[in-house]
Amino acid sequence: MENAGTTPQGVAGRKRIPNRERPTAEDEALNLIAREGEARLAAKRAARAEAREIRMKELEKQQKEVSDEDDHVSVHSRGSLRVEERSEKDFEKGIRTASSLSAATVASLGGTFSRRGSGDTSISIDTEASIREIKDSSAEVEEKYKKAMVSNAQLDNEKTNFMYQVETLQDALLELEEQLAESKRQFEEKSKDFEREKHAHAILQFQFMELKEALKQKEELLAEIRQLQQKQEGFVREITDLQETVEWKEKKIGALERQKVFFDSLRSERDDLREEVILLKEQLKVR
């Protein structure tokens, strides 16, 4: 009976309260790591944005230089064409003057030099035909050159656009890789949180089993007390001998009632812990 009566007190003395300071310190450390990771990620994003802006400025500068170069080449081509046309006109004018002079000279010199004058005229005609052919060929080459310059500029622009797209895709890939690493880190943190909550739940479950066992022992003691109270009517003649025993039992009852209040508070705390565990499970499911 003595041992049975002291068992609940022993259980109460062995009550295990979860160490809440340790999870708090771990949470603070994890929060610090998370903040540092977010700061590094923000710094990387800012650096990428700055690098992207610099690349955009460089691409715009390159496109502007290409456009200026095309304009310069076009102006130079037009100037060259005008110089060629001017030279050809001067050359044709000189040929016409020479041919007219040759005709006058032939007329003044007479028949002695008639054969030589006709030969000069045929040479000037051949020269004019060659000049026209060269002029046509030069115009054709100039047109092909212009088309080649336009095609080259288009290809250069396409190359610049493709390079920008490749760099943009590389930035997007890098950002996705960082997001994947961040997701893995968060998953590891959530896994650790889950393991801690699981451990805390196991502790609470163990405490619940201890409280359940204590309540069972208390019920057994209360049943024994009720039996003693029922037998008390049949032991009227032994009241004197059993007075001390009865007083001792009453003291035990008082102690048990005080323990009942204590167990009620423990039961309330157990219910609160159950609700907290349920809430944490729901939060884990939501995450």
TORRO-718690 format. One record per residue: x, y, z of N, C-alpha, C in turn; residue in one letter. Coordinates in steps of 0.02 Angstrom, whole numbers, plus 32768, in hexadecimal, padded with zeros to 4 digits. Layout:
# residues N
XYZXYZXYZA;...
This chain:
# residues 287
80297FC48000800080008000802B803F8000M;8061803F8027808D8079802980AB80877FE4E;80C380507FC480E280587F8280B080707F4FN;807380537F53803F80677F23802D80B07F2CA;802F80C77F69801D810D7F758053813D7F5EG;809081287F6080C781567F4D80D881547F03T;80BB81257EDE80CC81207E9780B9815E7E6FT;807D817C7E78806D81B87E51809D81F07E5EP;80B381F77E9F80E2822C7EAD812382217E88Q;813981E17E85817681D27E60816F81E27E17G;813381D37DFB812781E27DB58128822D7DAAV;810982517DDB8109829A7DD4815082B57DD9A;817882967E0481BD82AC7E0B81E7829E7DCDG;81D4826A7DA681F982597D6981DD827D7D2CR;81B282AE7D37819582D17CFF81CB82F17CD4K;81C682E67C9381F882FF7C6581DA83387C3CR;81F983717C4481E283AC7C1F821083B57BE4I;81F583BB7BA8822183C37B6D824C84017B74P;828A83FA7B5D82B884327B5F82A884617B26N;828A84997B36827484C87B0282AB84F97AEER;82DF84FF7B188314852E7B07833E85167ACCE;834884D47ACA837284B97A94835184C37A4FR;831184AF7A4682F284BE7A0582F1850879F5P;82EA85337A2982EA857B7A1C832E85917A01T;836485797A2083A7858A7A0783B2857079C1A;839B853379B483A385177970837A853F793EE;833D855379538314857B7925833585BE7916D;835285DC794B8375861C793F83B08612790FE;83D585DC7919840D85CE78EC83F585C378A4A;83BF859D789E83A48591785A838A85D1783BL;836A85FA78648351863A784A838B86667834N;83C18665785C83FC868C7849841986737807L;841E863178018438861477C2840A86267788I;83C88623779483998634775F839F867E774AA;83A786A9777D83AF86F0776C83F086FD7745R;842686DA775A846586E27735845E86C876EEE;843B868F76E68430867476A2840786A47678G;83D286C1769683AA86F1767083D2872F765EE;83FD8745768C8427877F767D845787707643A;84758733764684A28720760E847C871B75CDR;844086FF75CF841886F975928406873D7577L;83F3876B75A483E287AF758E841F87D2756FA;845A87C7758E849787E5757384A787C8752DA;849E8786752684AA876874E48479878374B0K;8439878A74C4840887A47494841A87EC7481R;842E881574B28442885974A3847E885B7474A;84AF882E748184EA882B745684D68816740FA;84A987E4740A849287CF73C7846E880673A4R;8444882B73C9841F886373AA845088997391A;848288A773BA84B488D973A584DB88C17369E;84EF8880736985148865733084E8886572F1A;84A7885472FA847A885572C18473889B72A5R;846F88CC72D1846A891272BA84A989277294E;84E3891272AF85228923728D852589027248I;851088C27245850F889F720484DF88C171D2R;84A588D771EC847688FA71C08495893A71A4M;84B8895F71D084D8899C71B8850E898C7184K;853589567191856889437161854A892E711EE;85128908712184F188F370E384D6892F70BDL;84B8895F70E2849F899B70C184D889C270A1E;851189C570C6854B89E870AB856589C6706CK;85688982706E857F895D7034855089676FF8Q;850E8964700584DE896E6FCF84E589B46FB2Q;84F089E66FDF84F98A2A6FC785388A306F9DK;856F8A0F6FB485AD8A116F8E85A489F06F49E;858089B66F49857489946F09854B89C06EDAV;851789E16EF784ED8A0E6ECE85168A486EB4S;85408A666EDF856A8A9E6EC8859B8A886E92D;85B68A4A6E9C85E58A316E6A85C28A256E27E;85848A0A6E2B855E8A006DEC85518A436DCAD;853E8A756DF285318AB76DD585718AD46DB6D;85AA8ACA6DDA85EA8AE36DBF85FC8AC06D7EH;85F38A7E6D7D86028A586D4085D58A6E6D07V;85948A796D1885658A8E6CE485788AD26CC8S;858A8B016CF6859F8B446CDF85DE8B3F6CB5V;860E8B166CCC864C8B0D6CA6863F8AEF6C62H;86108ABE6C6085FF8A9F6C2085E08AD16BF1S;85B28AFA6C0C85938B2D6BE285C68B606BC9R;85F78B726BF6862B8BA16BE186578B836BABG;86698B426BB486928B206B82866E8B1C6B3FS;862C8B0F6B4486058B096B0686048B4C6AE2L;85FB8B836B0A85F98BC56AEB863D8BD66ACCR;86748BC36AEF86B78BD06AD386C18BAA6A93V;86AB8B696A9386B28B406A57868B8B5E6A1DE;864C8B726A2D86228B8F69F886428BCE69DCE;865D8BF76A0D867D8C3569F786BA8C2669CCR;86E38BF469E0871F8BE269B9870C8BC86975S;86D68B9E697586C18B82693586A88BB96906E;86838BE96923866A8C2068F986A48C4968DDK;86D68C57690A87108C7D68F187368C5668BBD;873D8C1468C787608BEA6896873B8BEA6854F;86F78BE3685786CF8BE3681986D48C2667F5E;86D48C5C681F86DA8C9E6801871D8CA667DDK;87528C8C67FF87948C9067DF87978C68679FG;87768C2E67A187758C04676487518C27672CI;87178C47673E86F18C69670987198CA466EDR;873D8CC6671A87678CFE6702879E8CE566D5T;87BD8CAE66EC87F38C9166C487DA8C7A6680A;879F8C5B668187848C42664187738C7C6612S;87588CB4663087488CEE660587878D0E65EAS;87BC8D12661787FB8D2C65FF88198D0065C9L;88138CBE65D4882D8C8F65A2880A8C99655FS;87C88CA4656187A28CAE652387B88CEE6500A;87C28D25652787D78D656509881D8D5F64EBA;88498D3B6511888D8D3264F8888D8D0A64B8T;88638CD764B6885F8CAE647988468CD8643EV;88168D04644C87FA8D2D6416882F8D5E63FBA;88588D796429888B8DAA641488C68D8963F1S;88D88D50640789128D2F63EA89038D0F63A7L;88C48CFF639B88B38CE5635988B68C9A6356G;88BC8C84631988B88C3D630D88F58C176322G;892E8C3C6330896B8C18634289628BF26383T;893F8C1463B089368BF563F288F08BD963FDF;88CB8BCB63C788868BB463CF88838B6F63F1S;88B18B4363E088B08B0063FE88BE8B056449R;88EE8B30645B88FE8B3664A288C48B5464C9R;88A18B8464AE88678BA364D0882E8B7264DBG;88218B4864AA87EB8B1664B387FE8AE464E8S;883F8AD464ED88558AA66522884B8AC26567G;885A8B03657188508B2465B288068B2565C5D;87DC8B30659487948B3165A2877B8AEE65B9T;87938AB96599877E8A7565AE87978A6565F5S;87D38A7E660787EE8A72664B87C38A96667FI;87AF8AD4666F87858AF9669F87418AD766A7S;87268ABB667486E58A97667A86EC8A5A66A5I;87238A34669B872F89F966C587398A0D670ED;875B8A46671987668A5D675E87248A706780T;86F98A91675B86B78AA36777868F8A646789E;86918A32675E866D89F4676D868A89D267ABA;86CC89D467B186EB89B567ED86D889DB682CS;86D58A1E682686C18A476860867A8A376875I;864D8A32684386088A206854860489DC6876R;862A89AD685B8629896A687A8644896B68C1E;867C899268CB86988998690F866689BB693DI;864489ED692486128A11694C85D989E36962K;85C089BB6931858B898B694285A389586976D;85E0893F696B85FB890E699A8605892D69DFS;861C896D69E08626898F6A2085E489996A45S;85AF89AB6A1F856D89B36A3F855489716A5BA;855F893C6A35854988FA6A4E856F88E66A8DE;85B288F26A8B85DA88E26AC785C4890C6B02V;85B6894D6AF585A089796B2B855D89616B49E;8530894B6B1E84EF89316B3784F988F26B60E;852588C56B48853388886B6E8554889A6BB1K;858188CC6BAF85A288E16BED857088FC6C20Y;854189256C07850D893F6C3484E389076C53K;84CE88D86C2884A7889F6C4284CF88776C75K;850F886D6C67853988476C968540886C6CD9A;854688AF6CD6854B88D66D13850B88D26D3CM;84D188D76D18849188D16D3B8489888C6D5BV;849A88586D34849688146D4F84C5880A6D8AS;850188276D85853188216DBC851788446DFBN;84F9887F6DF284DC88A36E2B84A3887B6E4BA;8479885E6E20844288356E3B845D87F96E61Q;848F87D76E4484AC879E6E6784CD87B36EA9L;84ED87EC6EA9850C88056EE784D788146F1CD;849F88326F068468883F6F35844A87FF6F50N;844087CE6F238426878D6F3A8457876C6F6BE;849887716F5C84CA87546F8A84C687766FCEK;84C087B86FCE84BB87DD700E847C87C87034T;844487C27010840687AD7031840B8766704EN;842A873A7026843286F5703F846086F3707CF;8495871C707B84C2871E70B5849D873870F3M;8473876A70E8844C87847121841B874F713BY;83FA872B710C83CC86F6712183F186BF7148Q;842D86AD71308454867A7153846686917199V;847C86CF719F848D86E971E1845086ED720EE;8417870071F183D98702721983C686BC7231T;83CB868B720583BC8646721883ED862D724DL;842C86407246845D862C7279844D864A72BCQ;8438868A72BC842486A972FB83E786877319D;83B6867672ED837B86547306838D860F7322A;83BB85EC72FF83D085AA731883F485B1735BL;841E85E37362844185EE73A1841085FE73D9L;83DE862673C983AC863773FC838385FA7410E;837385CF73DE834F859273EE837985637419L;83BA855F740A83E68536743383E98550747BE;83EB8593748283EC85AF74C583AA85A274E9E;837385A774C48332859874E3832E854F74F8Q;834B852374CE834B84DC74E0837584D0751FL;83AF84F1752283D984EA755F83B58505759CA;8392853E7593836D855B75CB8334852D75E0E;8312850E75AF82DC84DF75BF82F784A275E4S;8331848975CF834F845075F283618463763AK;837C84A07642838E84B67686834F84BC76B2R;831A84D9769582DC84DF76BB82BF849A76CBQ;82C6846B769B82AD842876A782D3840876E1F;8315841176E1833D83F57718832A8414775BE;831E8456775B83098477779982C5845D77B0E;8297845577818255843B7793825A83F377ADK;828783CD778E8290838877A682AB838777EDS;82DB83B477FB82F483B8783F82BE83CE7870K;829583FF785A825E84157885822E83DB7892D;822183B4785E81F4837B7866821083487896F;8251833B78918271830B78BF826D83247907E;827883667910827383817954822C837C796ER;81FC838C794481B68386795A81A4833D7968E;81BE8310793F81B282C9794A81CE82B3798DK;820B82CA799C822A82B979DC820282D67A16H;81EC83157A0E81C383347A438182830E7A4CA;816582F77A14812782D17A198133828F7A3DH;816C826F7A30817C82307A538183823C7A9EA;81A382757AB081AA82857AF7816582907B17I;813B82B57AF480F882C27B0E80D082827B14L;80D882567AE480B482167AE780CC81EC7B22Q;810E81ED7B2F812981C97B68810D81E67BA9F;810C82297BAD80F082487BE980A682387BF1Q;808382347BB9803D82227BBC803481DC7BD8F;805F81AD7BC2805A81697BDB806981677C26M;8099818F7C3C80A881927C84806C81AD7CABE;804F81E27C91801481FE7CB27FD981CD7CB2L;7FD281A97C7C7F9D81777C797FA781417CADK;7FE6812B7CB47FF580F87CE67FE981147D2DE;7FFB81537D387FEF81727D797FA481767D88A;7F7E81887D557F35818B7D5F7F1881467D6DL;7F3381147D4D7F1C80D07D5A7F2A80BC7DA2K;7F6680CC7DBA7F7680BD7E007F4A80E57E2FQ;7F3B81227E1D7F10814B7E477ECA812D7E4AK;7EB181157E127E6F80F67E117E6F80B67E3CE;7EA580917E397EA980557E637EA980687EADE;7ECD809D7EBE7ECE80B47F047E8980CD7F19L;7E6780F17EED7E2481097EFD7DF480CE7F06L;7DFB809B7EDC7DD180607EE47DDF803D7F26A;7E1E803B7F387E30801C7F787E1380457FB3E;7E1680877FAD7DFA80B27FE17DAF80A77FE8I;7D8D80A17FAE7D4580947FB27D3680517FD4R;7D5E801F7FC47D547FDE7FE67D5F7FE48031Q;7D92800A80457D9E8013808C7D65803980AEL;7D4A806A808A7D12808E80A77CD5806180AFQ;7CCA8034807E7C92800580857C9D7FD480BFQ;7CDB7FBF80C87CEA7F9080FF7CEB7FB28143K;7CEF7FF481437CF5801981827CB7800F81AFQ;7C7C800681907C3F7FFC81B67C3F7FB981DBE;7C627F8881BE7C647F4681DF7C9A7F418214G;7CC47F75821A7CF97F73824B7CF07FA88281F;7CB17FAE82987CA27FE082CC7CC77FCE830DV;7CC87F8C831B7CE87F78835A7D347F7E8356R;7D4F7F8583187D987F8B83117DAD7FD38302E;7D7E8002830F7D8D804883007DCA80608326I;7DCD804B83657E058063838E7E47804A8372T;7E47800A835F7E867FEE83457E98800B8300D;7E64801A82DB7E70803082967E6F807D828EL;7E6980A182C77E6580EA82C37EA2810882A0Q;7EDC80F082B57F19810A82977F1D80FB824CE;7F0580BD823D7F0580AA81F67ED680D681CET;7E9C80E581EB7E6B810F81C87E87815581BEV;7EA7817081F27EC481B381EC7EFB81B481B5E;7F21817D81B77F55817A81837F378177813DW;7EFF815181377EDD814D80F67EC1819180E2K;7EA681B681147E8A81F781047EC2822780ECE;7EFA8222810D7F32824B80F67F46823880AEK;7F4581F680A47F5581DF80607F2281F9802DK;7EE381FA80427EAF821380157EBB825D8006I;7ECC8282803B7EDB82C9802F7F1682D27FFFG;7F4882A880097F8282AC7FDC7F6E829A7F94A;7F4282687F8F7F2B82547F4C7F01828B7F2CL;7ED982AC7F567EB182E27F3A7EDE831B7F22E;7F1283297F497F41835C7F317F6383457EF1R;7F7283047EF07F8F82EA7EB27F5D82ED7E79Q;7F1D82E57E8A7EEA82EA7E567EEA83307E36K;7EF083637E617EF483A77E467F3283AE7E1AV;7F6983917E337FA783957E0C7FA083707DC9F;7F7E83357DCC7F7583107D8E7F4483337D60F;7F1383567D7E7EE6837D7D537F0D83B37D2DD;7F3A83D47D517F6484067D2E7F9083E57CF9S;7FA983A97D0A7FD183857CD87FA683717C9CL;7F68835C7CAB7F3B834A7C747F2D83877C47R;7F2383C07C667F1883FD7C407F55840E7C15S;7F9084067C347FCD84127C0E7FD583E07BD6E;7FC183A17BE47FC4836E7BB07F9683807B75R;7F5983977B857F2B83AB7B507F4783E57B27D;7F6684157B4B7F84844E7B277FBC84367AF9D;7FE584077B12801B83ED7AE9800083C67AADL;7FC983A27AB97FAA837E7A807F9383AF7A4AR;7F7283E57A617F5C84177A307F9784367A0CE;7FCC84427A318008845E7A118025842E79DEE;802783EE79EF804083BC79C0801483B87981V;7FD283BB798B7FA483BA79527FAF83F77926I;7FB7843179477FC3846E79218004846A78F9L;8039845079198079844978F68074841878BCL;804D83E278C5804483B2788D802083D47853K;7FED83FC78637FCA841F782D7FF88451780AE;802184737831805084A178128081847C77E5Q;8099844277FB80C6841A77D180A484037792L;806383F17797803F83DB775B80378416772BK;802A845177468021848B771B8061849C76F8V;809A8496771B80DB84A576FD80ED847076CAR;
